[in-house]
Amino acid sequence: MSPEPALHGLLLLGTDTVYAVHLPTFTAPHDFQAVLRVTLDTDTYRTAREHYGTAALFTARPRTVLLKDLEPGATCRADLFFGRFGRDGEPLGEVRITIEETVHVGPPAAEPRTLRYVLFGREQLYLAHVLTGPPDFDQVVTAQRAGEWWATEAGEETPARTVTVPGRPDDLTGRLRPGEQLTDGGGELQVLAEVYLETADLTADPA
């Protein structure tokens, strides 16, 4: 019997609207992607985010949370880090994370490989690379509508959707880079900064 899918770690994004992006592996029970809109019970993260900026890396290492528990209203305790937990991240204390909305959740995409990203956001737009199979890379970048300082009006959320980048290999060499533009069906998007890039967690073949 396979283990119940559970969170491995979280990448925290945003200030006014906070998102938690699951940091997956290809090994059960962590082999799924998820984007959650969340709230935190302390101002520690907000204060640090405002100080270090939009593209700074903040992660959280939650106590075990099962996939079936990723429903609005669910909470979990987590250790908050400036940087990547388990590596060179600086501990910032404990925080309670409350899930407000499950924005996107699902297993790695099936073949064939095409370079795709999940677009989501409110005050700020984000693109999270869609995984397929090992070896692969996990990447999250910030973005904005081309020619605009802000992605959306305050309070207006962009529904999560998949954006395909044609003519690019779905590997590390083909990933989106700051300054590039792409079309998402609703216009041009400009990539601003790379917040997270990981390959080591995504080399293992689950078989």
VOFI-172006 format. One record per residue: residue in one letter; x, y, z negated of N, C-alpha, C in turn; residue number from 1. Coordinates in nm, 2 decimals, always signed. Last residue first. Layout:
N
["A", [X, Y, Z], [X, Y, Z], [X, Y, Z], NUM]
...
This chain:
207
["A", [+1.07, +0.45, +0.95], [+1.07, +0.31, +0.97], [+1.19, +0.24, +0.91], 207]
["P", [+1.12, +0.72, +0.92], [+1.04, +0.65, +0.82], [+1.03, +0.50, +0.83], 206]
["D", [+1.45, +0.83, +0.96], [+1.34, +0.76, +1.03], [+1.26, +0.69, +0.93], 205]
["A", [+1.58, +1.14, +0.85], [+1.55, +1.00, +0.82], [+1.43, +0.95, +0.90], 204]
["T", [+1.61, +1.41, +0.90], [+1.69, +1.32, +0.98], [+1.65, +1.17, +0.96], 203]
["L", [+1.51, +1.62, +0.75], [+1.43, +1.57, +0.86], [+1.51, +1.48, +0.96], 202]
["D", [+1.67, +1.75, +0.57], [+1.55, +1.68, +0.52], [+1.48, +1.60, +0.63], 201]
["A", [+1.85, +1.89, +0.74], [+1.89, +1.77, +0.66], [+1.78, +1.69, +0.61], 200]
["T", [+1.74, +2.11, +0.86], [+1.75, +1.99, +0.94], [+1.78, +1.87, +0.85], 199]
["E", [+1.57, +2.42, +0.83], [+1.62, +2.30, +0.76], [+1.63, +2.19, +0.86], 198]
["L", [+1.52, +2.76, +0.77], [+1.56, +2.66, +0.87], [+1.62, +2.54, +0.80], 197]
["Y", [+1.33, +3.05, +0.72], [+1.37, +2.92, +0.67], [+1.41, +2.84, +0.79], 196]
["V", [+1.30, +3.31, +0.83], [+1.30, +3.29, +0.69], [+1.36, +3.16, +0.64], 195]
["E", [+1.41, +3.50, +1.08], [+1.40, +3.36, +1.05], [+1.41, +3.36, +0.89], 194]
["A", [+1.22, +3.78, +1.21], [+1.33, +3.72, +1.13], [+1.30, +3.58, +1.10], 193]
["L", [+1.04, +3.84, +1.44], [+1.12, +3.94, +1.37], [+1.24, +3.88, +1.30], 192]
["V", [+0.91, +3.79, +1.76], [+0.97, +3.72, +1.64], [+1.06, +3.83, +1.57], 191]
["Q", [+0.61, +3.91, +1.89], [+0.76, +3.94, +1.88], [+0.81, +3.87, +1.75], 190]
["L", [+0.36, +3.82, +2.11], [+0.41, +3.81, +1.97], [+0.56, +3.84, +1.98], 189]
["E", [+0.10, +3.93, +2.32], [+0.24, +3.91, +2.30], [+0.28, +3.91, +2.15], 188]
["G", [-0.23, +3.77, +2.32], [-0.13, +3.88, +2.35], [+0.01, +3.83, +2.32], 187]
["G", [-0.36, +3.55, +2.26], [-0.43, +3.68, +2.23], [-0.34, +3.79, +2.25], 186]
["G", [-0.19, +3.36, +2.35], [-0.33, +3.35, +2.39], [-0.41, +3.48, +2.36], 185]
["D", [+0.06, +3.41, +2.27], [-0.02, +3.32, +2.18], [-0.16, +3.30, +2.23], 184]
["T", [+0.38, +3.44, +2.41], [+0.24, +3.46, +2.43], [+0.16, +3.36, +2.35], 183]
["L", [+0.68, +3.59, +2.27], [+0.60, +3.47, +2.33], [+0.46, +3.51, +2.33], 182]
["Q", [+1.01, +3.72, +2.24], [+0.87, +3.73, +2.25], [+0.80, +3.61, +2.31], 181]
["E", [+1.29, +3.76, +2.01], [+1.22, +3.70, +2.13], [+1.07, +3.73, +2.12], 180]
["G", [+1.38, +3.86, +1.78], [+1.39, +3.95, +1.89], [+1.32, +3.89, +2.01], 179]
["P", [+1.50, +3.56, +1.64], [+1.46, +3.70, +1.62], [+1.49, +3.78, +1.74], 178]
["R", [+1.40, +3.26, +1.81], [+1.50, +3.34, +1.75], [+1.45, +3.48, +1.74], 177]
["L", [+1.27, +2.93, +1.82], [+1.25, +3.07, +1.83], [+1.36, +3.14, +1.76], 176]
["R", [+1.48, +2.65, +1.95], [+1.39, +2.72, +1.85], [+1.38, +2.87, +1.88], 175]
["G", [+1.64, +2.50, +2.11], [+1.53, +2.57, +2.17], [+1.44, +2.65, +2.08], 174]
["T", [+1.83, +2.37, +1.95], [+1.88, +2.47, +2.05], [+1.76, +2.55, +2.11], 173]
["L", [+1.67, +2.20, +1.80], [+1.73, +2.31, +1.73], [+1.78, +2.42, +1.83], 172]
["D", [+1.39, +2.12, +2.01], [+1.50, +2.08, +1.93], [+1.56, +2.21, +1.87], 171]
["D", [+1.22, +2.10, +2.25], [+1.17, +2.09, +2.11], [+1.28, +2.04, +2.02], 170]
["P", [+1.32, +2.32, +2.50], [+1.33, +2.19, +2.44], [+1.28, +2.20, +2.29], 169]
["R", [+1.09, +2.52, +2.69], [+1.19, +2.52, +2.59], [+1.20, +2.38, +2.53], 168]
["G", [+0.87, +2.56, +2.85], [+1.00, +2.56, +2.91], [+1.11, +2.56, +2.82], 167]
["P", [+0.64, +2.73, +2.63], [+0.67, +2.65, +2.75], [+0.81, +2.66, +2.79], 166]
["V", [+0.53, +2.70, +2.32], [+0.64, +2.77, +2.39], [+0.68, +2.69, +2.51], 165]
["T", [+0.21, +2.72, +2.18], [+0.31, +2.64, +2.26], [+0.40, +2.73, +2.33], 164]
["V", [+0.06, +2.74, +1.87], [+0.11, +2.82, +1.99], [+0.22, +2.73, +2.05], 163]
["T", [-0.23, +2.67, +1.69], [-0.11, +2.62, +1.74], [-0.07, +2.70, +1.87], 162]
["R", [-0.36, +2.87, +1.42], [-0.37, +2.80, +1.55], [-0.23, +2.76, +1.60], 161]
["A", [-0.54, +3.02, +1.16], [-0.43, +2.94, +1.20], [-0.46, +2.87, +1.33], 160]
["P", [-0.67, +3.35, +1.21], [-0.70, +3.21, +1.19], [-0.58, +3.12, +1.24], 159]
["T", [-0.55, +3.62, +1.03], [-0.54, +3.55, +1.16], [-0.57, +3.40, +1.14], 158]
["E", [-0.75, +3.83, +0.83], [-0.66, +3.71, +0.84], [-0.67, +3.66, +0.98], 157]
["E", [-0.76, +4.14, +0.71], [-0.80, +4.07, +0.82], [-0.70, +3.95, +0.85], 156]
["G", [-0.64, +4.29, +0.50], [-0.75, +4.21, +0.47], [-0.81, +4.12, +0.58], 155]
["A", [-0.51, +4.54, +0.71], [-0.51, +4.48, +0.57], [-0.65, +4.41, +0.55], 154]
["E", [-0.48, +4.44, +1.05], [-0.53, +4.54, +0.95], [-0.53, +4.47, +0.81], 153]
["T", [-0.18, +4.28, +1.15], [-0.32, +4.29, +1.14], [-0.36, +4.40, +1.05], 152]
["A", [+0.10, +4.33, +1.18], [+0.04, +4.23, +1.25], [-0.11, +4.25, +1.26], 151]
["W", [+0.25, +4.66, +1.22], [+0.18, +4.56, +1.14], [+0.11, +4.46, +1.22], 150]
["W", [+0.36, +4.78, +1.43], [+0.44, +4.77, +1.31], [+0.38, +4.67, +1.22], 149]
["E", [+0.36, +4.67, +1.77], [+0.29, +4.71, +1.65], [+0.38, +4.69, +1.53], 148]
["G", [+0.49, +4.56, +1.98], [+0.46, +4.70, +1.99], [+0.39, +4.75, +1.87], 147]
["A", [+0.35, +4.24, +1.96], [+0.45, +4.33, +2.03], [+0.40, +4.47, +2.03], 146]
["R", [+0.26, +4.15, +1.64], [+0.21, +4.18, +1.77], [+0.31, +4.27, +1.84], 145]
["Q", [+0.52, +3.97, +1.47], [+0.42, +4.08, +1.47], [+0.37, +4.09, +1.62], 144]
["A", [+0.67, +3.73, +1.23], [+0.64, +3.78, +1.37], [+0.54, +3.90, +1.36], 143]
["T", [+0.91, +3.52, +1.07], [+0.81, +3.62, +1.07], [+0.79, +3.68, +1.21], 142]
["V", [+0.94, +3.16, +1.08], [+0.98, +3.29, +1.12], [+0.87, +3.39, +1.09], 141]
["V", [+1.05, +2.85, +0.98], [+0.95, +2.95, +0.96], [+1.01, +3.08, +0.99], 140]
["Q", [+1.13, +2.51, +1.05], [+1.16, +2.65, +1.07], [+1.03, +2.73, +1.05], 139]
["D", [+1.28, +2.20, +1.05], [+1.17, +2.28, +0.99], [+1.21, +2.42, +1.00], 138]
["F", [+1.36, +1.97, +1.31], [+1.39, +2.08, +1.23], [+1.27, +2.15, +1.17], 137]
["D", [+1.45, +1.62, +1.36], [+1.38, +1.74, +1.39], [+1.42, +1.85, +1.30], 136]
["P", [+1.52, +1.29, +1.48], [+1.56, +1.41, +1.40], [+1.48, +1.53, +1.45], 135]
["P", [+1.18, +1.23, +1.38], [+1.32, +1.25, +1.35], [+1.41, +1.22, +1.47], 134]
["G", [+0.90, +1.40, +1.53], [+0.96, +1.29, +1.48], [+1.11, +1.31, +1.46], 133]
["T", [+0.75, +1.67, +1.50], [+0.71, +1.55, +1.58], [+0.77, +1.43, +1.51], 132]
["L", [+0.63, +1.98, +1.35], [+0.72, +1.86, +1.36], [+0.66, +1.75, +1.44], 131]
["V", [+0.60, +2.31, +1.45], [+0.53, +2.18, +1.44], [+0.63, +2.06, +1.45], 130]
["H", [+0.73, +2.59, +1.27], [+0.75, +2.49, +1.37], [+0.67, +2.36, +1.34], 129]
["A", [+0.53, +2.86, +1.20], [+0.59, +2.75, +1.14], [+0.60, +2.64, +1.25], 128]
["L", [+0.52, +3.21, +1.19], [+0.52, +3.09, +1.28], [+0.59, +2.98, +1.22], 127]
["Y", [+0.32, +3.48, +1.06], [+0.43, +3.38, +1.05], [+0.41, +3.27, +1.15], 126]
["L", [+0.24, +3.82, +1.00], [+0.22, +3.70, +1.08], [+0.35, +3.61, +1.06], 125]
["Q", [+0.11, +4.01, +0.73], [+0.23, +3.97, +0.81], [+0.19, +3.84, +0.88], 124]
["E", [-0.15, +4.03, +0.63], [-0.07, +4.15, +0.66], [+0.05, +4.13, +0.74], 123]
["R", [-0.18, +3.73, +0.74], [-0.28, +3.84, +0.72], [-0.20, +3.97, +0.74], 122]
["G", [-0.14, +3.41, +0.91], [-0.10, +3.53, +0.84], [-0.21, +3.63, +0.82], 121]
["F", [-0.01, +3.19, +1.17], [-0.10, +3.22, +1.06], [-0.05, +3.35, +1.00], 120]
["L", [+0.07, +2.94, +1.40], [+0.06, +3.08, +1.38], [-0.04, +3.11, +1.27], 119]
["V", [+0.28, +2.67, +1.44], [+0.15, +2.71, +1.38], [+0.16, +2.86, +1.35], 118]
["Y", [+0.44, +2.59, +1.75], [+0.44, +2.65, +1.62], [+0.30, +2.68, +1.57], 117]
["R", [+0.62, +2.37, +1.97], [+0.50, +2.43, +1.92], [+0.52, +2.49, +1.78], 116]
["L", [+0.76, +2.22, +2.23], [+0.79, +2.32, +2.13], [+0.67, +2.39, +2.09], 115]
["T", [+0.67, +1.88, +2.26], [+0.67, +2.01, +2.32], [+0.69, +2.11, +2.20], 114]
["R", [+0.70, +1.54, +2.30], [+0.75, +1.66, +2.23], [+0.73, +1.78, +2.31], 113]
["P", [+0.40, +1.35, +2.35], [+0.54, +1.39, +2.38], [+0.57, +1.51, +2.31], 112]
["E", [+0.39, +1.23, +2.00], [+0.46, +1.25, +2.12], [+0.36, +1.28, +2.23], 111]
["A", [+0.20, +1.39, +1.74], [+0.24, +1.28, +1.82], [+0.32, +1.32, +1.94], 110]
["A", [+0.31, +1.59, +1.46], [+0.24, +1.57, +1.58], [+0.29, +1.45, +1.66], 109]
["P", [+0.28, +1.50, +1.11], [+0.36, +1.54, +1.23], [+0.29, +1.51, +1.36], 108]
["P", [-0.05, +1.55, +0.97], [+0.07, +1.48, +0.99], [+0.16, +1.54, +1.10], 107]
["G", [-0.18, +1.86, +0.81], [-0.19, +1.74, +0.91], [-0.05, +1.67, +0.91], 106]
["V", [-0.33, +2.17, +0.76], [-0.28, +2.05, +0.70], [-0.29, +1.94, +0.80], 105]
["H", [-0.38, +2.51, +0.69], [-0.35, +2.41, +0.79], [-0.29, +2.29, +0.72], 104]
["V", [-0.50, +2.64, +0.48], [-0.50, +2.71, +0.61], [-0.47, +2.61, +0.72], 103]
["T", [-0.69, +2.61, +0.21], [-0.61, +2.52, +0.29], [-0.61, +2.57, +0.43], 102]
["E", [-0.70, +2.87, -0.04], [-0.75, +2.82, +0.09], [-0.65, +2.72, +0.15], 101]
["E", [-0.60, +2.89, -0.29], [-0.72, +2.97, -0.26], [-0.78, +2.91, -0.13], 100]
["I", [-0.45, +2.72, -0.55], [-0.48, +2.72, -0.41], [-0.61, +2.79, -0.38], 99]
["T", [-0.22, +2.85, -0.78], [-0.36, +2.82, -0.75], [-0.39, +2.83, -0.61], 98]
["I", [+0.06, +2.78, -0.97], [+0.01, +2.81, -0.84], [-0.13, +2.76, -0.82], 97]
["R", [+0.24, +2.91, -1.23], [+0.12, +2.83, -1.20], [+0.07, +2.88, -1.06], 96]
["V", [+0.59, +2.89, -1.29], [+0.47, +2.96, -1.24], [+0.36, +2.86, -1.22], 95]
["E", [+0.90, +2.94, -1.46], [+0.79, +2.86, -1.42], [+0.67, +2.94, -1.38], 94]
["G", [+1.21, +3.09, -1.33], [+1.11, +3.05, -1.43], [+1.00, +2.97, -1.37], 93]
["L", [+1.39, +3.12, -1.14], [+1.32, +3.24, -1.18], [+1.22, +3.21, -1.28], 92]
["P", [+1.71, +2.99, -1.04], [+1.58, +2.97, -1.11], [+1.52, +3.10, -1.16], 91]
["E", [+1.84, +3.02, -0.72], [+1.85, +3.08, -0.86], [+1.72, +3.06, -0.93], 90]
["G", [+1.97, +2.76, -0.51], [+1.86, +2.85, -0.55], [+1.88, +2.90, -0.70], 89]
["D", [+2.14, +2.59, -0.38], [+2.20, +2.71, -0.45], [+2.10, +2.81, -0.50], 88]
["R", [+1.95, +2.32, -0.44], [+2.08, +2.36, -0.38], [+2.14, +2.48, -0.45], 87]
["G", [+1.71, +2.29, -0.57], [+1.80, +2.17, -0.55], [+1.93, +2.20, -0.48], 86]
["F", [+1.55, +2.55, -0.38], [+1.56, +2.46, -0.50], [+1.64, +2.34, -0.47], 85]
["R", [+1.69, +2.81, -0.21], [+1.63, +2.68, -0.19], [+1.65, +2.60, -0.32], 84]
["G", [+1.59, +3.14, -0.32], [+1.67, +3.05, -0.25], [+1.61, +2.91, -0.25], 83]
["F", [+1.47, +3.17, -0.63], [+1.52, +3.26, -0.53], [+1.62, +3.18, -0.45], 82]
["F", [+1.21, +2.95, -0.75], [+1.36, +2.98, -0.72], [+1.37, +3.09, -0.61], 81]
["L", [+1.00, +2.81, -1.00], [+1.02, +2.91, -0.89], [+1.17, +2.94, -0.87], 80]
["D", [+0.84, +2.52, -1.06], [+0.96, +2.59, -1.09], [+0.99, +2.68, -0.97], 79]
["A", [+0.49, +2.49, -1.13], [+0.60, +2.47, -1.04], [+0.72, +2.56, -1.10], 78]
["R", [+0.17, +2.34, -1.18], [+0.28, +2.41, -1.24], [+0.40, +2.39, -1.14], 77]
["C", [-0.13, +2.39, -0.99], [-0.02, +2.31, -1.03], [+0.09, +2.40, -1.09], 76]
["T", [-0.48, +2.37, -0.91], [-0.36, +2.44, -0.96], [-0.25, +2.34, -0.98], 75]
["A", [-0.77, +2.42, -0.69], [-0.67, +2.33, -0.75], [-0.55, +2.41, -0.80], 74]
["G", [-0.91, +2.61, -0.55], [-0.93, +2.60, -0.70], [-0.83, +2.51, -0.77], 73]
["P", [-0.93, +2.43, -0.25], [-0.94, +2.56, -0.32], [-0.98, +2.54, -0.47], 72]
["E", [-0.72, +2.14, -0.25], [-0.85, +2.20, -0.23], [-0.85, +2.33, -0.30], 71]
["L", [-0.53, +1.92, -0.26], [-0.51, +2.05, -0.20], [-0.64, +2.11, -0.16], 70]
["D", [-0.56, +1.66, -0.35], [-0.58, +1.77, -0.45], [-0.56, +1.91, -0.39], 69]
["K", [-0.48, +1.49, -0.16], [-0.63, +1.50, -0.19], [-0.66, +1.61, -0.28], 68]
["L", [-0.20, +1.51, -0.18], [-0.27, +1.57, -0.07], [-0.42, +1.59, -0.10], 67]
["L", [-0.10, +1.57, -0.52], [-0.14, +1.48, -0.42], [-0.21, +1.56, -0.31], 66]
["V", [+0.18, +1.69, -0.68], [+0.04, +1.73, -0.64], [+0.01, +1.65, -0.52], 65]
["T", [+0.42, +1.69, -0.93], [+0.35, +1.61, -0.82], [+0.21, +1.66, -0.80], 64]
["R", [+0.53, +2.03, -0.98], [+0.50, +1.89, -1.03], [+0.42, +1.82, -0.93], 63]
["P", [+0.71, +2.20, -0.72], [+0.59, +2.17, -0.80], [+0.60, +2.04, -0.87], 62]
["R", [+0.93, +2.43, -0.67], [+0.94, +2.28, -0.68], [+0.82, +2.25, -0.78], 61]
["A", [+0.95, +2.69, -0.43], [+0.90, +2.64, -0.56], [+0.90, +2.49, -0.55], 60]
["T", [+1.15, +2.96, -0.29], [+1.09, +2.83, -0.29], [+1.03, +2.79, -0.43], 59]
["F", [+1.23, +3.23, -0.08], [+1.18, +3.19, -0.21], [+1.11, +3.05, -0.20], 58]
["L", [+1.44, +3.43, +0.10], [+1.39, +3.29, +0.08], [+1.36, +3.26, -0.06], 57]
["A", [+1.34, +3.73, +0.28], [+1.41, +3.66, +0.17], [+1.35, +3.52, +0.14], 56]
["A", [+1.19, +3.87, +0.45], [+1.26, +3.76, +0.51], [+1.34, +3.68, +0.40], 55]
["T", [+1.08, +4.09, +0.31], [+0.99, +3.99, +0.37], [+1.06, +3.86, +0.41], 54]
["G", [+1.27, +4.17, +0.00], [+1.21, +4.19, +0.14], [+1.14, +4.07, +0.19], 53]
["Y", [+1.36, +4.21, -0.26], [+1.45, +4.14, -0.16], [+1.40, +4.15, -0.01], 52]
["H", [+1.15, +4.34, -0.40], [+1.29, +4.39, -0.41], [+1.38, +4.34, -0.29], 51]
["E", [+0.93, +4.20, -0.34], [+0.93, +4.34, -0.31], [+1.07, +4.40, -0.31], 50]
["R", [+1.00, +3.96, -0.45], [+0.98, +3.97, -0.31], [+0.98, +4.11, -0.27], 49]
["A", [+1.02, +4.02, -0.72], [+1.14, +3.98, -0.65], [+1.12, +3.99, -0.50], 48]
["T", [+0.75, +4.08, -0.77], [+0.85, +4.18, -0.80], [+0.98, +4.14, -0.73], 47]
["R", [+0.62, +3.84, -0.70], [+0.59, +3.96, -0.63], [+0.70, +4.06, -0.65], 46]
["Y", [+0.74, +3.65, -0.89], [+0.76, +3.64, -0.75], [+0.73, +3.77, -0.67], 45]
["T", [+0.64, +3.76, -1.14], [+0.79, +3.74, -1.11], [+0.81, +3.73, -0.96], 44]
["D", [+0.39, +3.80, -1.23], [+0.44, +3.89, -1.13], [+0.58, +3.87, -1.09], 43]
["T", [+0.20, +3.49, -1.25], [+0.29, +3.59, -1.30], [+0.33, +3.68, -1.19], 42]
["D", [+0.03, +3.31, -1.12], [-0.01, +3.36, -1.25], [+0.08, +3.46, -1.31], 41]
["L", [-0.05, +3.33, -0.77], [+0.04, +3.30, -0.88], [+0.00, +3.37, -1.00], 40]
["T", [-0.25, +3.19, -0.50], [-0.22, +3.30, -0.60], [-0.13, +3.24, -0.71], 39]
["V", [-0.23, +3.10, -0.15], [-0.23, +3.07, -0.29], [-0.22, +3.20, -0.37], 38]
["R", [-0.30, +2.91, +0.13], [-0.30, +3.05, +0.08], [-0.32, +3.03, -0.07], 37]
["L", [-0.08, +2.67, +0.28], [-0.18, +2.70, +0.18], [-0.18, +2.85, +0.15], 36]
["V", [-0.01, +2.44, +0.52], [+0.00, +2.58, +0.49], [-0.11, +2.61, +0.40], 35]
["A", [+0.17, +2.13, +0.57], [+0.06, +2.21, +0.51], [+0.09, +2.35, +0.49], 34]
["Q", [+0.25, +1.81, +0.70], [+0.27, +1.96, +0.70], [+0.15, +2.02, +0.64], 33]
["F", [+0.40, +1.51, +0.57], [+0.29, +1.59, +0.63], [+0.32, +1.74, +0.62], 32]
["D", [+0.54, +1.31, +0.40], [+0.55, +1.32, +0.55], [+0.42, +1.39, +0.61], 31]
["H", [+0.59, +1.24, +0.14], [+0.60, +1.38, +0.17], [+0.59, +1.41, +0.32], 30]
["P", [+0.61, +0.99, +0.02], [+0.48, +1.05, +0.04], [+0.48, +1.19, +0.09], 29]
["A", [+0.75, +0.89, +0.33], [+0.64, +0.90, +0.25], [+0.68, +0.91, +0.10], 28]
["T", [+0.97, +1.09, +0.52], [+0.96, +0.98, +0.43], [+0.84, +0.99, +0.34], 27]
["F", [+1.03, +1.31, +0.65], [+0.97, +1.21, +0.73], [+0.95, +1.08, +0.65], 26]
["T", [+0.93, +1.60, +0.45], [+1.03, +1.50, +0.50], [+0.96, +1.40, +0.59], 25]
["P", [+0.83, +1.95, +0.43], [+0.81, +1.80, +0.44], [+0.94, +1.73, +0.47], 24]
["L", [+0.73, +2.19, +0.24], [+0.86, +2.15, +0.30], [+0.86, +2.00, +0.31], 23]
["H", [+0.44, +2.38, +0.28], [+0.50, +2.25, +0.23], [+0.63, +2.23, +0.31], 22]
["V", [+0.41, +2.71, +0.20], [+0.42, +2.62, +0.31], [+0.50, +2.49, +0.26], 21]
["A", [+0.19, +2.94, +0.07], [+0.28, +2.83, +0.03], [+0.29, +2.73, +0.15], 20]
["Y", [+0.14, +3.29, +0.08], [+0.12, +3.16, +0.14], [+0.23, +3.06, +0.09], 19]
["V", [-0.02, +3.57, -0.04], [+0.09, +3.48, -0.06], [+0.05, +3.34, +0.00], 18]
["T", [-0.08, +3.90, +0.02], [-0.13, +3.77, +0.05], [-0.01, +3.67, +0.05], 17]
["D", [+0.12, +4.08, -0.08], [-0.02, +4.10, -0.11], [-0.10, +3.97, -0.09], 16]
["T", [+0.35, +3.90, +0.02], [+0.34, +3.98, -0.11], [+0.20, +4.00, -0.15], 15]
["G", [+0.51, +3.61, +0.18], [+0.41, +3.72, +0.16], [+0.42, +3.79, +0.03], 14]
["L", [+0.57, +3.27, +0.09], [+0.58, +3.38, +0.19], [+0.48, +3.49, +0.15], 13]
["L", [+0.75, +2.99, -0.02], [+0.66, +3.10, -0.06], [+0.68, +3.22, +0.04], 12]
["L", [+0.77, +2.66, +0.03], [+0.83, +2.78, +0.07], [+0.72, +2.89, +0.05], 11]
["L", [+0.78, +2.38, -0.18], [+0.70, +2.48, -0.12], [+0.79, +2.60, -0.08], 10]
["G", [+0.81, +2.02, -0.18], [+0.85, +2.15, -0.22], [+0.78, +2.25, -0.14], 9]
["H", [+0.65, +1.79, -0.17], [+0.79, +1.78, -0.19], [+0.84, +1.91, -0.25], 8]
["L", [+0.32, +1.67, -0.25], [+0.41, +1.78, -0.22], [+0.55, +1.75, -0.25], 7]
["A", [+0.21, +1.35, -0.12], [+0.23, +1.44, -0.23], [+0.33, +1.55, -0.18], 6]
["P", [+0.00, +1.08, -0.03], [+0.08, +1.19, +0.01], [+0.09, +1.30, -0.10], 5]
["E", [+0.03, +0.78, -0.21], [-0.06, +0.89, -0.18], [+0.03, +1.01, -0.14], 4]
["P", [+0.22, +0.51, -0.05], [+0.19, +0.61, -0.16], [+0.10, +0.72, -0.12], 3]
["S", [+0.07, +0.22, +0.09], [+0.15, +0.34, +0.10], [+0.12, +0.43, -0.01], 2]
["M", [+0.08, -0.12, +0.00], [+0.00, +0.00, +0.00], [+0.09, +0.13, +0.00], 1]
